[in-house]
Amino acid sequence: MPMDETLPGFVPLVWPGFCTLIGPLWSRPVGDGPDVVIGLRIEPRHANSGGYAHGGLISTLADIALTHAILRRCGPEFLIVTVQHEHRFHRQRQARRLGRGRGAG
């Protein structure tokens, strides 16, 4: 999905480095606090052999959402490094659907 095709309520999330390889990414704040929703249009390139979003992609979105929420709470000068996080997948997300991850700070 090109950046000029906005998702309702979302704004483009431009983050250099690795994130440019999976995007475009979108963000939407949740209320006035640090919580944020990260959006990504799931494309065929994001799919595993079964046609669903790859688990590594979902883990990456969760990591980005968490990092973004921490930055909203602590500011850009705060150093964030993911040491460990765990994921449990409850359902599949088919290609051409919107994937979302919520970060709570």
Chimera marker file (.cmm) of the C-alpha trace (Angstrom):
<marker_set name="trace">
<marker id="1" x="0.000" y="0.000" z="0.000" r="1" g="1" b="0" radius="0.5"/>
<marker id="2" x="1.589" y="3.268" z="-1.070" r="1" g="1" b="0" radius="0.5"/>
<marker id="3" x="1.974" y="6.004" z="1.537" r="1" g="1" b="0" radius="0.5"/>
<marker id="4" x="-0.553" y="8.167" z="-0.308" r="1" g="1" b="0" radius="0.5"/>
<marker id="5" x="-3.299" y="5.594" z="0.477" r="1" g="1" b="0" radius="0.5"/>
<marker id="6" x="-3.918" y="6.435" z="4.111" r="1" g="1" b="0" radius="0.5"/>
<marker id="7" x="-5.662" y="4.186" z="6.584" r="1" g="1" b="0" radius="0.5"/>
<marker id="8" x="-8.566" y="5.891" z="8.384" r="1" g="1" b="0" radius="0.5"/>
<marker id="9" x="-7.330" y="7.513" z="11.598" r="1" g="1" b="0" radius="0.5"/>
<marker id="10" x="-3.681" y="6.584" z="10.936" r="1" g="1" b="0" radius="0.5"/>
<marker id="11" x="-0.700" y="8.697" z="9.918" r="1" g="1" b="0" radius="0.5"/>
<marker id="12" x="2.433" y="7.440" z="8.149" r="1" g="1" b="0" radius="0.5"/>
<marker id="13" x="5.100" y="6.153" z="10.527" r="1" g="1" b="0" radius="0.5"/>
<marker id="14" x="8.472" y="6.870" z="8.988" r="1" g="1" b="0" radius="0.5"/>
<marker id="15" x="11.189" y="5.055" z="10.896" r="1" g="1" b="0" radius="0.5"/>
<marker id="16" x="14.622" y="4.515" z="9.333" r="1" g="1" b="0" radius="0.5"/>
<marker id="17" x="16.423" y="1.205" z="9.088" r="1" g="1" b="0" radius="0.5"/>
<marker id="18" x="14.780" y="-2.202" z="9.250" r="1" g="1" b="0" radius="0.5"/>
<marker id="19" x="11.232" y="-0.814" z="9.314" r="1" g="1" b="0" radius="0.5"/>
<marker id="20" x="11.605" y="0.455" z="5.748" r="1" g="1" b="0" radius="0.5"/>
<marker id="21" x="11.896" y="-3.160" z="4.590" r="1" g="1" b="0" radius="0.5"/>
<marker id="22" x="8.456" y="-4.219" z="5.827" r="1" g="1" b="0" radius="0.5"/>
<marker id="23" x="6.405" y="-1.018" z="5.447" r="1" g="1" b="0" radius="0.5"/>
<marker id="24" x="4.855" y="1.302" z="4.834" r="1" g="1" b="0" radius="0.5"/>
<marker id="25" x="3.873" y="1.464" z="8.481" r="1" g="1" b="0" radius="0.5"/>
<marker id="26" x="1.091" y="3.555" z="10.012" r="1" g="1" b="0" radius="0.5"/>
<marker id="27" x="0.431" y="4.746" z="13.560" r="1" g="1" b="0" radius="0.5"/>
<marker id="28" x="-2.556" y="5.950" z="15.525" r="1" g="1" b="0" radius="0.5"/>
<marker id="29" x="-2.391" y="7.185" z="19.127" r="1" g="1" b="0" radius="0.5"/>
<marker id="30" x="-4.855" y="5.698" z="21.600" r="1" g="1" b="0" radius="0.5"/>
<marker id="31" x="-6.291" y="8.534" z="23.659" r="1" g="1" b="0" radius="0.5"/>
<marker id="32" x="-3.970" y="11.098" z="25.213" r="1" g="1" b="0" radius="0.5"/>
<marker id="33" x="-1.530" y="8.624" z="26.770" r="1" g="1" b="0" radius="0.5"/>
<marker id="34" x="1.471" y="6.812" z="25.317" r="1" g="1" b="0" radius="0.5"/>
<marker id="35" x="-0.487" y="3.857" z="23.884" r="1" g="1" b="0" radius="0.5"/>
<marker id="36" x="-0.317" y="3.517" z="20.122" r="1" g="1" b="0" radius="0.5"/>
<marker id="37" x="-1.620" y="1.239" z="17.377" r="1" g="1" b="0" radius="0.5"/>
<marker id="38" x="0.773" y="0.347" z="14.556" r="1" g="1" b="0" radius="0.5"/>
<marker id="39" x="-0.804" y="-0.638" z="11.234" r="1" g="1" b="0" radius="0.5"/>
<marker id="40" x="0.572" y="-2.453" z="8.216" r="1" g="1" b="0" radius="0.5"/>
<marker id="41" x="-1.262" y="-3.620" z="5.104" r="1" g="1" b="0" radius="0.5"/>
<marker id="42" x="-0.404" y="-7.322" z="4.904" r="1" g="1" b="0" radius="0.5"/>
<marker id="43" x="0.879" y="-7.982" z="1.380" r="1" g="1" b="0" radius="0.5"/>
<marker id="44" x="1.736" y="-11.290" z="-0.299" r="1" g="1" b="0" radius="0.5"/>
<marker id="45" x="5.416" y="-10.593" z="0.414" r="1" g="1" b="0" radius="0.5"/>
<marker id="46" x="4.621" y="-10.736" z="4.147" r="1" g="1" b="0" radius="0.5"/>
<marker id="47" x="2.973" y="-14.168" z="3.936" r="1" g="1" b="0" radius="0.5"/>
<marker id="48" x="4.267" y="-17.567" z="4.939" r="1" g="1" b="0" radius="0.5"/>
<marker id="49" x="3.787" y="-20.618" z="2.727" r="1" g="1" b="0" radius="0.5"/>
<marker id="50" x="0.205" y="-20.979" z="3.996" r="1" g="1" b="0" radius="0.5"/>
<marker id="51" x="-0.740" y="-17.500" z="2.774" r="1" g="1" b="0" radius="0.5"/>
<marker id="52" x="-0.936" y="-15.927" z="6.218" r="1" g="1" b="0" radius="0.5"/>
<marker id="53" x="1.177" y="-13.169" z="7.763" r="1" g="1" b="0" radius="0.5"/>
<marker id="54" x="4.515" y="-14.632" z="8.843" r="1" g="1" b="0" radius="0.5"/>
<marker id="55" x="4.951" y="-15.014" z="12.611" r="1" g="1" b="0" radius="0.5"/>
<marker id="56" x="8.241" y="-13.129" z="12.432" r="1" g="1" b="0" radius="0.5"/>
<marker id="57" x="6.408" y="-10.171" z="10.893" r="1" g="1" b="0" radius="0.5"/>
<marker id="58" x="3.805" y="-10.210" z="13.665" r="1" g="1" b="0" radius="0.5"/>
<marker id="59" x="6.587" y="-10.328" z="16.271" r="1" g="1" b="0" radius="0.5"/>
<marker id="60" x="8.283" y="-7.389" z="14.545" r="1" g="1" b="0" radius="0.5"/>
<marker id="61" x="5.055" y="-5.341" z="14.612" r="1" g="1" b="0" radius="0.5"/>
<marker id="62" x="4.674" y="-6.058" z="18.337" r="1" g="1" b="0" radius="0.5"/>
<marker id="63" x="8.259" y="-4.944" z="18.954" r="1" g="1" b="0" radius="0.5"/>
<marker id="64" x="7.719" y="-1.742" z="16.941" r="1" g="1" b="0" radius="0.5"/>
<marker id="65" x="4.450" y="-0.982" z="18.776" r="1" g="1" b="0" radius="0.5"/>
<marker id="66" x="6.090" y="-1.470" z="22.176" r="1" g="1" b="0" radius="0.5"/>
<marker id="67" x="9.094" y="0.658" z="21.217" r="1" g="1" b="0" radius="0.5"/>
<marker id="68" x="6.866" y="3.416" z="19.829" r="1" g="1" b="0" radius="0.5"/>
<marker id="69" x="4.774" y="3.476" z="23.034" r="1" g="1" b="0" radius="0.5"/>
<marker id="70" x="7.925" y="3.710" z="25.187" r="1" g="1" b="0" radius="0.5"/>
<marker id="71" x="9.240" y="6.579" z="23.036" r="1" g="1" b="0" radius="0.5"/>
<marker id="72" x="5.915" y="8.409" z="23.411" r="1" g="1" b="0" radius="0.5"/>
<marker id="73" x="6.176" y="8.049" z="27.195" r="1" g="1" b="0" radius="0.5"/>
<marker id="74" x="9.926" y="8.614" z="27.752" r="1" g="1" b="0" radius="0.5"/>
<marker id="75" x="11.009" y="10.798" z="24.822" r="1" g="1" b="0" radius="0.5"/>
<marker id="76" x="13.364" y="10.241" z="21.900" r="1" g="1" b="0" radius="0.5"/>
<marker id="77" x="16.548" y="10.471" z="24.001" r="1" g="1" b="0" radius="0.5"/>
<marker id="78" x="15.597" y="7.291" z="25.915" r="1" g="1" b="0" radius="0.5"/>
<marker id="79" x="17.642" y="4.290" z="24.721" r="1" g="1" b="0" radius="0.5"/>
<marker id="80" x="15.443" y="1.272" z="23.955" r="1" g="1" b="0" radius="0.5"/>
<marker id="81" x="16.820" y="-2.200" z="23.274" r="1" g="1" b="0" radius="0.5"/>
<marker id="82" x="14.605" y="-5.275" z="23.095" r="1" g="1" b="0" radius="0.5"/>
<marker id="83" x="16.216" y="-8.021" z="25.151" r="1" g="1" b="0" radius="0.5"/>
<marker id="84" x="13.374" y="-10.545" z="25.246" r="1" g="1" b="0" radius="0.5"/>
<marker id="85" x="9.701" y="-10.756" z="24.415" r="1" g="1" b="0" radius="0.5"/>
<marker id="86" x="7.286" y="-13.628" z="24.003" r="1" g="1" b="0" radius="0.5"/>
<marker id="87" x="4.358" y="-14.053" z="21.621" r="1" g="1" b="0" radius="0.5"/>
<marker id="88" x="1.376" y="-16.364" z="21.456" r="1" g="1" b="0" radius="0.5"/>
<marker id="89" x="-0.540" y="-16.421" z="18.204" r="1" g="1" b="0" radius="0.5"/>
<marker id="90" x="-4.310" y="-16.832" z="18.470" r="1" g="1" b="0" radius="0.5"/>
<marker id="91" x="-5.398" y="-16.613" z="14.838" r="1" g="1" b="0" radius="0.5"/>
<marker id="92" x="-4.067" y="-16.108" z="11.344" r="1" g="1" b="0" radius="0.5"/>
<marker id="93" x="-4.038" y="-12.874" z="9.345" r="1" g="1" b="0" radius="0.5"/>
<marker id="94" x="-4.486" y="-13.368" z="5.622" r="1" g="1" b="0" radius="0.5"/>
<marker id="95" x="-2.634" y="-11.382" z="2.989" r="1" g="1" b="0" radius="0.5"/>
<marker id="96" x="-4.276" y="-8.160" z="1.811" r="1" g="1" b="0" radius="0.5"/>
<marker id="97" x="-5.726" y="-7.517" z="5.276" r="1" g="1" b="0" radius="0.5"/>
<marker id="98" x="-4.691" y="-4.896" z="7.799" r="1" g="1" b="0" radius="0.5"/>
<marker id="99" x="-2.419" y="-6.091" z="10.586" r="1" g="1" b="0" radius="0.5"/>
<marker id="100" x="-2.367" y="-4.073" z="13.787" r="1" g="1" b="0" radius="0.5"/>
<marker id="101" x="-0.272" y="-4.128" z="16.923" r="1" g="1" b="0" radius="0.5"/>
<marker id="102" x="-0.921" y="-2.105" z="20.051" r="1" g="1" b="0" radius="0.5"/>
<marker id="103" x="1.837" y="-0.868" z="22.322" r="1" g="1" b="0" radius="0.5"/>
<marker id="104" x="0.983" y="0.107" z="25.862" r="1" g="1" b="0" radius="0.5"/>
<marker id="105" x="3.459" y="2.237" z="27.769" r="1" g="1" b="0" radius="0.5"/>
<link id1="1" id2="2" r="1" g="1" b="0" radius="0.2"/>
<link id1="2" id2="3" r="1" g="1" b="0" radius="0.2"/>
<link id1="3" id2="4" r="1" g="1" b="0" radius="0.2"/>
<link id1="4" id2="5" r="1" g="1" b="0" radius="0.2"/>
<link id1="5" id2="6" r="1" g="1" b="0" radius="0.2"/>
<link id1="6" id2="7" r="1" g="1" b="0" radius="0.2"/>
<link id1="7" id2="8" r="1" g="1" b="0" radius="0.2"/>
<link id1="8" id2="9" r="1" g="1" b="0" radius="0.2"/>
<link id1="9" id2="10" r="1" g="1" b="0" radius="0.2"/>
<link id1="10" id2="11" r="1" g="1" b="0" radius="0.2"/>
<link id1="11" id2="12" r="1" g="1" b="0" radius="0.2"/>
<link id1="12" id2="13" r="1" g="1" b="0" radius="0.2"/>
<link id1="13" id2="14" r="1" g="1" b="0" radius="0.2"/>
<link id1="14" id2="15" r="1" g="1" b="0" radius="0.2"/>
<link id1="15" id2="16" r="1" g="1" b="0" radius="0.2"/>
<link id1="16" id2="17" r="1" g="1" b="0" radius="0.2"/>
<link id1="17" id2="18" r="1" g="1" b="0" radius="0.2"/>
<link id1="18" id2="19" r="1" g="1" b="0" radius="0.2"/>
<link id1="19" id2="20" r="1" g="1" b="0" radius="0.2"/>
<link id1="20" id2="21" r="1" g="1" b="0" radius="0.2"/>
<link id1="21" id2="22" r="1" g="1" b="0" radius="0.2"/>
<link id1="22" id2="23" r="1" g="1" b="0" radius="0.2"/>
<link id1="23" id2="24" r="1" g="1" b="0" radius="0.2"/>
<link id1="24" id2="25" r="1" g="1" b="0" radius="0.2"/>
<link id1="25" id2="26" r="1" g="1" b="0" radius="0.2"/>
<link id1="26" id2="27" r="1" g="1" b="0" radius="0.2"/>
<link id1="27" id2="28" r="1" g="1" b="0" radius="0.2"/>
<link id1="28" id2="29" r="1" g="1" b="0" radius="0.2"/>
<link id1="29" id2="30" r="1" g="1" b="0" radius="0.2"/>
<link id1="30" id2="31" r="1" g="1" b="0" radius="0.2"/>
<link id1="31" id2="32" r="1" g="1" b="0" radius="0.2"/>
<link id1="32" id2="33" r="1" g="1" b="0" radius="0.2"/>
<link id1="33" id2="34" r="1" g="1" b="0" radius="0.2"/>
<link id1="34" id2="35" r="1" g="1" b="0" radius="0.2"/>
<link id1="35" id2="36" r="1" g="1" b="0" radius="0.2"/>
<link id1="36" id2="37" r="1" g="1" b="0" radius="0.2"/>
<link id1="37" id2="38" r="1" g="1" b="0" radius="0.2"/>
<link id1="38" id2="39" r="1" g="1" b="0" radius="0.2"/>
<link id1="39" id2="40" r="1" g="1" b="0" radius="0.2"/>
<link id1="40" id2="41" r="1" g="1" b="0" radius="0.2"/>
<link id1="41" id2="42" r="1" g="1" b="0" radius="0.2"/>
<link id1="42" id2="43" r="1" g="1" b="0" radius="0.2"/>
<link id1="43" id2="44" r="1" g="1" b="0" radius="0.2"/>
<link id1="44" id2="45" r="1" g="1" b="0" radius="0.2"/>
<link id1="45" id2="46" r="1" g="1" b="0" radius="0.2"/>
<link id1="46" id2="47" r="1" g="1" b="0" radius="0.2"/>
<link id1="47" id2="48" r="1" g="1" b="0" radius="0.2"/>
<link id1="48" id2="49" r="1" g="1" b="0" radius="0.2"/>
<link id1="49" id2="50" r="1" g="1" b="0" radius="0.2"/>
<link id1="50" id2="51" r="1" g="1" b="0" radius="0.2"/>
<link id1="51" id2="52" r="1" g="1" b="0" radius="0.2"/>
<link id1="52" id2="53" r="1" g="1" b="0" radius="0.2"/>
<link id1="53" id2="54" r="1" g="1" b="0" radius="0.2"/>
<link id1="54" id2="55" r="1" g="1" b="0" radius="0.2"/>
<link id1="55" id2="56" r="1" g="1" b="0" radius="0.2"/>
<link id1="56" id2="57" r="1" g="1" b="0" radius="0.2"/>
<link id1="57" id2="58" r="1" g="1" b="0" radius="0.2"/>
<link id1="58" id2="59" r="1" g="1" b="0" radius="0.2"/>
<link id1="59" id2="60" r="1" g="1" b="0" radius="0.2"/>
<link id1="60" id2="61" r="1" g="1" b="0" radius="0.2"/>
<link id1="61" id2="62" r="1" g="1" b="0" radius="0.2"/>
<link id1="62" id2="63" r="1" g="1" b="0" radius="0.2"/>
<link id1="63" id2="64" r="1" g="1" b="0" radius="0.2"/>
<link id1="64" id2="65" r="1" g="1" b="0" radius="0.2"/>
<link id1="65" id2="66" r="1" g="1" b="0" radius="0.2"/>
<link id1="66" id2="67" r="1" g="1" b="0" radius="0.2"/>
<link id1="67" id2="68" r="1" g="1" b="0" radius="0.2"/>
<link id1="68" id2="69" r="1" g="1" b="0" radius="0.2"/>
<link id1="69" id2="70" r="1" g="1" b="0" radius="0.2"/>
<link id1="70" id2="71" r="1" g="1" b="0" radius="0.2"/>
<link id1="71" id2="72" r="1" g="1" b="0" radius="0.2"/>
<link id1="72" id2="73" r="1" g="1" b="0" radius="0.2"/>
<link id1="73" id2="74" r="1" g="1" b="0" radius="0.2"/>
<link id1="74" id2="75" r="1" g="1" b="0" radius="0.2"/>
<link id1="75" id2="76" r="1" g="1" b="0" radius="0.2"/>
<link id1="76" id2="77" r="1" g="1" b="0" radius="0.2"/>
<link id1="77" id2="78" r="1" g="1" b="0" radius="0.2"/>
<link id1="78" id2="79" r="1" g="1" b="0" radius="0.2"/>
<link id1="79" id2="80" r="1" g="1" b="0" radius="0.2"/>
<link id1="80" id2="81" r="1" g="1" b="0" radius="0.2"/>
<link id1="81" id2="82" r="1" g="1" b="0" radius="0.2"/>
<link id1="82" id2="83" r="1" g="1" b="0" radius="0.2"/>
<link id1="83" id2="84" r="1" g="1" b="0" radius="0.2"/>
<link id1="84" id2="85" r="1" g="1" b="0" radius="0.2"/>
<link id1="85" id2="86" r="1" g="1" b="0" radius="0.2"/>
<link id1="86" id2="87" r="1" g="1" b="0" radius="0.2"/>
<link id1="87" id2="88" r="1" g="1" b="0" radius="0.2"/>
<link id1="88" id2="89" r="1" g="1" b="0" radius="0.2"/>
<link id1="89" id2="90" r="1" g="1" b="0" radius="0.2"/>
<link id1="90" id2="91" r="1" g="1" b="0" radius="0.2"/>
<link id1="91" id2="92" r="1" g="1" b="0" radius="0.2"/>
<link id1="92" id2="93" r="1" g="1" b="0" radius="0.2"/>
<link id1="93" id2="94" r="1" g="1" b="0" radius="0.2"/>
<link id1="94" id2="95" r="1" g="1" b="0" radius="0.2"/>
<link id1="95" id2="96" r="1" g="1" b="0" radius="0.2"/>
<link id1="96" id2="97" r="1" g="1" b="0" radius="0.2"/>
<link id1="97" id2="98" r="1" g="1" b="0" radius="0.2"/>
<link id1="98" id2="99" r="1" g="1" b="0" radius="0.2"/>
<link id1="99" id2="100" r="1" g="1" b="0" radius="0.2"/>
<link id1="100" id2="101" r="1" g="1" b="0" radius="0.2"/>
<link id1="101" id2="102" r="1" g="1" b="0" radius="0.2"/>
<link id1="102" id2="103" r="1" g="1" b="0" radius="0.2"/>
<link id1="103" id2="104" r="1" g="1" b="0" radius="0.2"/>
<link id1="104" id2="105" r="1" g="1" b="0" radius="0.2"/>
</marker_set>
